[in-house]
């Protein structure tokens, strides 16, 4: 997927099997000067995660591992990572899984103003 690069800002990884939504998120964040890279699955995103990534925005329901599992796995090596899990499913189990992984939870449809504020807080 294309990378939306912006100089001197932390890179953001966006993971969602709905690539149109992921690209929309990337475009909106680029308006605030943030670079991002879009992936359609957690497995595709894992090799791209590096020390330069400080924020992960991921859907909860992905092919393969869930977004919460992705965040939990990344945080094992990147303790300073900040993450938000987004999902149309707002049941207690989904929200708890995101929070236990160390992520904030954002229901769909995505509140882009909230997401921009979250990114500015940590980026």
Buried (B, 14 or more C-beta within 10 A) or exposed (E): BEEBEBEEBBBBBBBBBEBEBBBBBBEBBBEBEBBBBBBBBBBBBBEBBEEEBBBBBBBBBBEEBBBBBBBBBBBEEBEEBBBBBBBEEEEEEBBEBBEEBBBBBBBBEBEEEEBBEBBEEBB
